[in-house]
């Protein structure tokens, strides 16, 4: 085996949808917030370690919106409210402002800041408390680079309360100056060779669906697609060409690679990339295994050529370990586990492993914004001889590679396009695009070239994958109605630019009102079920709380674990849990269920192929999994936090709950609850 037998390519995707409405103002602050927390910090952490390399994909809407923070009060609606004195806010503005501030991840971002936690839990805030709340909200989003290196940020953290209006304005000035340094920092690191940069078609569209909606059926014959769909091929080409130009204007050179939005590919889109000088792309392993006749796992660990374009296929499971599972481990435990998992891949000489995932949304679920994890991981690479990190540009030139005769259409989610088509809400959005496009084609001869350019720009924005992501019931957000409004506003504005009346149906919301907390139902009363693994009586678990795992992961998706729903409750002496899903897959001696009680720092584990009744824990598996946990395991605790993992050797099959730890108040009497 050669000294460097595994080429490891980390590829971080940095993207935000276009939040600009009819007035050009960003209606939500997520570009700013991830700017002060992630967009600089991710390459900065990498730069601390000599010889460690990675690749970053930066989308056009992100670039454009970062540049708008040269004038934040003009271009960001949230910040324009945040910067006001509390007495100047209208009640509706105040409510929305507080709602946005309370969208912060509680366990890892609110809880560590004591006074922020106190204010977060209050039902009403005085004007002075609101100023403190606003400042602490922004500080909670400041990443480790700012906390460690910026003297003004450090000073505000130490204060923690009694902030002034001047503190707010000085904080905003400090952070908007910092935002200006983000894109130049990427350019600097690319020039030095420690990172490579790529981009995505301009407004992050599902390019294969623009080219031919039938691709949705080619990828999944059972899906439903819009009737009388039309090809938006010209728009697809415009999405690619505009993105290349903006990238060149921003970083001084054309991109050599693309991450197709959502890893969505088909053969025609590859040809479009190739004809415009793109030498490599990346997508998910599901596409590779649908394109090959031989689905042996070892075939994943090399780049492939298709029609003259190099393709890197992401290892889905390893990417998800970082994105979803490692937040439950310490930085050292997570980095040790990752190295243990990838070492066997290095046994095959000259293997190349692609780990590709979102570069911004996962870290707020990690302790300390994943600072400990990345420092532990990157330091391991500096001292490991059997693995070297490479950029995507370098990986595309590796000699050990395969060749594909065909490329199956699909995306990084389940190898199909169902996340963006098929559901009635998603298809309704496509119908409105097609309807607007047909009306535009009918009237475009009567308008000026300048108006045409404006209209075409709104079409490109309306094709963004993010709108379709939030339609349907497969993803949940508290801001679904806001996303829906933004989508329809772009189409409405096209009619206004045509001097035509927008159709009435464009003013009707597509999205059903959904709460971001709908995956969680709190317990309503005490329960005492029999623990036998059987669905023996509806009344046994009546009034239990429930967690719907299928509705989690609102910011990303992954291969679902076998457990789909969790029920939980308690009586005076015991805690009860039930797990439903693909239970037959779990009845094997190879699998272990691990229960971790955070407050006690106690782990209980046992094989899942038999009953268990020891140490105050009773376990049964039949039609479903049922658990009984004695409160004697939780002595002197008023509240406990439980986590569950299904393990196969060292491999994590599923971590539950998907949102963090399950909090149970052991003193809960349910006196305020009732139901019929």
Residue pairs with C-beta under 8 A, 6 or more apart in sequence:
1 346
1 347
1 349
1 386
2 349
2 350
3 385
3 386
4 385
4 386
4 387
4 388
5 346
5 347
5 348
5 349
5 350
5 351
5 386
5 387
6 342
6 345
6 346
6 351
6 352
6 353
6 386
6 387
6 388
7 350
7 351
7 352
7 353
7 388
7 389
7 390
7 394
7 395
7 398
8 342
8 352
8 353
8 355
8 381
8 387
8 388
8 389
8 390
9 54
9 55
9 312
9 352
9 353
9 354
9 355
9 389
9 390
9 391
9 392
9 394
9 395
10 53
10 54
10 55
10 355
10 356
10 389
11 54
11 55
11 56
11 57
11 259
11 282
11 312
11 314
11 354
11 355
11 356
11 357
11 392
12 42
12 54
12 55
12 56
12 57
12 357
12 358
12 359
13 57
13 200
13 259
13 356
13 357
13 358
13 359
14 38
14 39
14 42
14 56
14 57
14 58
14 59
14 62
14 359
14 360
15 57
15 58
15 59
15 61
15 62
15 200
15 204
15 358
15 360
16 30
16 31
16 34
16 59
16 61
16 62
16 65
17 61
17 204
17 464
17 466
17 467
17 483
18 61
18 64
18 65
18 203
18 461
18 464
19 26
19 27
19 28
19 30
19 31
19 65
19 486
20 26
20 27
20 65
20 461
21 27
21 485
21 486
21 489
22 489
22 492
22 493
24 75
25 74
25 75
25 76
25 77
25 80
26 65
26 68
26 75
26 76
26 77
26 78
27 77
27 78
27 482
27 486
28 77
28 78
28 100
28 479
28 482
29 76
29 78
29 79
29 100
31 62
31 65
31 66
31 69
32 69
32 72
32 76
32 78
32 79
32 175
32 179
33 141
34 360
34 361
35 66
35 69
35 178
35 179
35 182
36 138
36 141
36 142
36 143
36 146
36 175
36 178
36 179
37 141
37 142
37 143
37 360
37 363
37 364
37 369
38 143
38 359
38 360
38 363
38 369
39 62
39 66
39 182
39 360
40 143
40 145
40 178
40 181
40 182
40 185
41 143
41 144
41 145
41 369
42 56
42 359
42 360
43 54
43 56
43 185
43 186
43 189
43 195
44 145
44 185
45 371
45 374
45 375
45 378
46 52
46 53
46 54
46 189
46 194
46 195
46 374
46 378
47 189
47 194
48 375
48 378
49 378
49 379
49 381
49 382
50 382
51 381
51 382
51 388
51 389
52 194
52 378
52 381
52 382
52 389
53 193
53 194
53 195
53 196
53 389
53 390
53 391
53 394
54 194
54 195
54 389
54 391
55 195
55 196
55 197
55 198
55 257
55 391
55 392
55 393
56 186
56 195
56 196
56 197
56 198
56 359
57 197
57 198
57 199
57 200
57 259
57 359
58 183
58 186
58 197
58 198
58 199
58 247
59 199
59 200
59 204
59 243
59 261
60 199
60 200
60 202
60 203
60 204
60 242
60 243
60 246
60 247
61 202
61 203
61 204
61 464
63 183
63 246
63 247
63 250
64 246
66 179
66 182
66 183
67 183
68 75
68 76
69 75
69 76
69 176
69 179
69 180
70 176
70 180
72 79
72 80
72 172
72 176
73 79
73 80
73 83
74 80
78 97
78 100
79 172
81 89
81 93
81 96
81 97
82 97
82 134
82 138
82 168
82 172
83 168
83 169
83 172
85 127
85 165
86 94
86 127
86 130
86 131
87 127
89 97
94 130
97 134
98 125
98 130
98 133
99 478
101 133
101 134
101 137
102 120
103 478
103 479
104 110
104 120
104 137
104 140
104 141
104 364
105 364
105 365
106 120
107 660
107 661
108 364
108 365
108 366
108 367
108 368
108 369
109 140
109 141
109 364
110 116
110 117
110 120
110 140
111 117
113 136
113 139
113 140
113 160
114 160
115 132
115 136
115 160
115 161
116 133
116 136
116 137
116 139
116 140
119 125
119 129
119 132
119 133
119 136
120 133
122 129
125 133
128 162
131 163
131 164
131 165
131 167
131 168
132 161
132 162
132 163
134 168
135 156
135 163
135 167
135 168
135 171
136 160
138 171
138 172
138 175
139 153
139 156
139 157
139 171
142 153
142 175
143 369
144 368
144 369
144 371
146 153
146 175
146 178
147 153
147 154
147 157
148 154
150 174
150 178
152 170
152 171
152 174
153 171
153 174
156 163
156 167
156 171
159 167
183 250
183 251
186 195
186 197
186 251
187 197
187 250
187 251
187 252
189 195
190 196
190 197
190 251
195 391
196 256
196 257
196 391
196 392
196 393
196 394
197 247
197 251
197 255
198 255
198 256
198 257
198 258
198 259
198 392
199 243
199 244
199 246
199 247
199 255
199 258
199 259
200 243
200 258
200 259
200 260
200 261
201 207
201 236
201 239
201 240
201 243
201 258
201 260
201 261
202 238
202 239
202 240
202 242
202 243
202 246
202 460
203 239
203 460
203 461
203 463
203 464
204 261
204 262
204 464
204 465
204 466
205 235
205 236
205 239
205 261
205 460
205 463
205 464
205 465
206 261
206 262
206 264
206 411
206 417
206 420
206 463
206 465
206 468
207 236
207 239
207 240
207 260
207 261
207 264
207 266
207 269
207 272
208 215
208 264
208 265
208 266
208 268
208 269
208 409
208 417
209 215
209 216
209 264
209 417
209 420
209 421
210 231
210 232
210 233
210 235
210 236
210 239
210 463
211 231
211 232
211 233
211 236
211 266
211 268
211 269
212 231
212 266
212 268
213 225
213 226
213 229
213 421
213 430
214 225
214 229
215 266
215 409
215 417
216 223
216 225
216 416
216 417
216 418
216 420
216 421
216 422
217 223
217 225
218 266
218 408
218 409
219 408
219 409
219 410
219 411
219 415
219 416
219 417
220 416
220 417
220 418
220 422
223 416
223 417
223 418
223 421
223 422
224 422
224 427
225 421
225 422
225 427
226 421
226 427
226 430
226 431
226 434
228 434
229 430
229 434
230 434
230 437
230 438
232 433
232 437
232 463
235 456
235 459
235 460
235 463
236 269
236 272
237 272
238 456
238 460
239 460
239 463
240 258
240 272
240 273
240 276
241 276
242 460
243 255
243 258
244 254
244 255
244 276
244 277
247 254
247 255
248 254
248 255
254 277
255 278
256 277
256 278
256 279
256 280
256 393
256 396
257 278
257 279
257 280
257 281
257 282
257 392
257 393
257 396
258 273
258 278
258 280
258 281
259 281
259 282
259 356
260 269
260 281
260 283
261 465
262 411
262 412
262 413
262 419
262 420
262 465
263 282
263 283
263 284
263 287
263 314
263 356
263 411
263 412
264 283
264 410
264 411
264 412
264 417
264 465
265 281
265 283
265 287
265 407
265 409
265 410
265 411
266 407
266 409
267 306
267 307
267 406
267 407
267 409
270 281
270 306
270 307
270 309
270 407
271 307
273 281
273 309
274 307
274 308
274 309
278 309
279 309
279 310
279 396
280 303
280 309
280 310
280 311
280 312
280 392
280 393
280 395
280 396
281 309
281 310
281 311
281 312
282 311
282 312
282 313
282 314
282 354
282 356
282 392
283 311
283 312
283 313
283 314
283 410
283 411
283 412
284 313
284 314
284 316
284 356
284 410
284 411
284 412
284 413
284 415
285 300
285 313
285 314
285 315
285 316
286 316
286 410
286 412
286 414
286 415
287 313
287 407
287 408
287 410
287 415
288 299
288 300
288 304
288 313
288 404
289 295
289 300
289 415
290 408
290 410
290 415
291 404
291 406
291 407
291 408
292 299
292 404
298 348
299 402
300 313
300 315
301 345
301 348
301 351
301 352
301 353
302 350
302 351
302 352
302 398
302 400
302 401
302 402
303 310
303 311
303 312
303 352
303 395
303 396
303 398
303 401
303 402
304 310
304 311
304 313
304 401
304 402
304 403
304 404
305 311
305 401
305 402
305 403
305 404
306 403
306 404
306 407
307 407
310 395
310 396
310 397
310 401
311 404
311 407
312 352
312 354
312 356
312 392
312 395
312 396
313 354
314 354
314 355
314 356
314 357
314 412
315 353
315 354
315 355
316 412
316 558
316 559
317 559
317 651
318 338
318 341
318 342
318 353
318 355
319 355
319 356
319 357
320 357
320 558
320 559
321 337
321 338
321 341
321 652
322 334
322 338
322 355
322 357
322 362
323 357
323 358
323 362
323 556
323 558
324 362
324 553
324 556
324 558
324 655
324 658
325 652
325 655
326 334
326 337
326 338
326 366
326 373
327 362
327 365
327 366
327 367
327 370
327 660
328 643
328 645
328 655
329 337
330 367
330 372
331 367
331 370
331 371
331 372
331 373
331 374
331 375
331 376
331 377
332 372
332 376
334 373
334 376
334 377
335 373
335 376
335 377
335 380
336 376
337 650
338 377
339 380
339 384
339 387
340 650
341 650
341 651
342 353
342 387
343 386
343 387
345 351
345 353
346 386
346 387
350 398
350 399
350 400
351 400
352 390
352 395
352 398
352 400
354 395
357 556
358 555
358 556
361 555
361 556
362 370
362 556
363 369
363 370
365 660
366 373
381 387
381 388
381 389
390 398
408 415
409 417
410 416
410 417
411 417
411 419
411 420
413 419
413 557
414 559
419 468
419 469
419 474
419 475
419 557
420 426
420 465
420 468
420 469
421 427
421 430
421 468
423 471
423 472
423 473
423 474
424 472
425 471
425 472
425 510
425 511
425 512
426 468
426 471
426 472
428 471
428 510
429 467
429 468
429 471
429 487
429 510
430 468
432 488
432 491
432 505
432 506
432 510
433 459
433 462
433 463
433 491
435 503
436 459
436 462
436 491
436 494
436 495
436 506
437 459
439 495
439 498
439 500
440 455
440 459
440 494
440 498
443 498
443 500
444 452
444 455
447 455
447 497
447 498
451 497
451 498
454 497
455 494
455 497
455 498
458 490
458 491
458 493
458 494
458 497
459 490
459 494
461 490
462 487
462 490
462 491
466 483
467 483
467 484
467 486
467 487
469 475
470 477
470 480
470 483
470 484
470 511
471 484
471 510
471 511
473 512
473 514
473 551
474 557
475 553
475 554
475 557
476 514
476 515
476 516
476 518
476 519
476 551
476 552
476 554
477 483
477 514
477 516
477 554
478 515
478 516
480 511
480 513
480 514
481 509
481 511
481 513
483 511
484 509
484 510
484 511
485 509
487 510
488 506
488 507
488 509
488 510
491 502
491 506
492 502
492 506
492 507
495 501
495 502
495 503
495 506
496 502
516 554
518 548
518 551
519 547
519 548
519 549
519 551
519 552
519 659
520 545
520 546
520 547
520 548
520 659
521 545
521 546
521 547
522 545
523 543
523 544
523 545
523 568
523 569
523 570
523 668
523 670
523 673
524 543
524 544
524 545
524 670
524 673
524 674
524 675
525 542
525 543
525 569
525 670
525 673
525 675
526 543
526 569
526 570
526 571
526 572
526 670
527 540
527 541
527 542
527 543
527 544
527 569
527 570
527 571
527 576
528 571
528 574
528 576
529 540
529 541
529 569
529 576
529 578
529 626
530 536
530 540
531 576
531 618
531 619
531 620
531 626
531 627
531 628
532 620
532 622
532 626
533 620
533 621
533 622
533 623
533 624
533 625
533 626
534 622
534 623
534 624
535 623
535 624
541 567
541 569
541 578
543 569
543 670
543 673
543 675
544 567
544 568
544 569
544 576
544 578
545 567
545 568
545 569
546 565
546 566
546 567
546 568
547 565
547 566
547 568
547 656
547 657
547 659
547 662
548 564
548 565
549 560
549 561
549 563
549 564
549 565
549 566
549 581
549 656
549 657
549 658
550 560
550 564
550 565
552 657
552 658
552 659
553 658
561 581
561 646
561 653
561 654
561 655
561 656
562 581
562 582
562 583
562 585
562 586
562 646
562 653
562 654
563 579
563 580
563 581
563 625
563 646
563 654
563 656
564 580
564 581
564 582
565 579
565 580
565 581
566 577
566 578
566 579
566 580
566 656
566 657
566 662
567 577
567 578
567 579
567 580
568 575
568 576
568 577
568 578
568 662
568 664
569 575
569 576
570 576
570 631
570 664
570 666
570 668
573 630
573 631
574 628
574 629
574 630
574 631
575 628
575 629
575 630
575 631
575 634
575 640
575 642
575 664
576 626
576 627
576 628
576 629
577 626
577 627
577 629
577 642
578 624
578 625
578 626
578 627
579 624
579 625
579 626
579 627
579 644
579 656
580 624
580 625
581 624
583 621
583 622
583 623
583 624
583 625
586 608
586 621
586 625
586 646
587 608
587 609
587 621
588 608
588 609
589 607
589 609
590 648
590 649
591 607
591 608
591 609
591 646
591 647
591 648
591 653
592 605
592 606
592 607
592 608
592 646
592 647
592 648
593 605
593 606
593 608
593 619
593 625
593 644
593 645
593 646
593 647
594 603
594 604
594 605
594 644
594 645
594 646
594 647
595 603
595 604
595 605
595 617
595 627
595 629
595 642
595 643
595 644
596 602
596 603
596 642
596 643
596 644
596 645
597 603
597 604
597 633
597 634
597 640
597 641
597 642
598 640
598 641
598 642
598 643
598 661
599 634
599 637
599 639
599 640
599 641
600 633
600 634
600 637
600 640
602 633
604 615
604 617
604 633
605 647
606 612
606 614
606 617
606 619
608 621
608 625
608 646
609 621
611 619
611 620
611 621
612 618
612 619
613 619
615 633
616 629
616 630
616 632
616 633
617 627
617 628
617 629
617 630
617 633
618 627
618 628
619 625
619 626
619 627
619 628
620 626
629 642
631 666
634 640
634 666
637 666
638 665
638 666
638 667
639 663
639 664
639 665
639 666
640 663
640 664
640 666
641 661
641 662
641 663
641 664
642 661
642 662
642 664
643 655
643 656
643 657
643 661
643 662
644 655
644 656
644 657
645 652
645 653
645 654
645 655
645 656
646 652
646 653
646 654
646 656
647 653
656 662
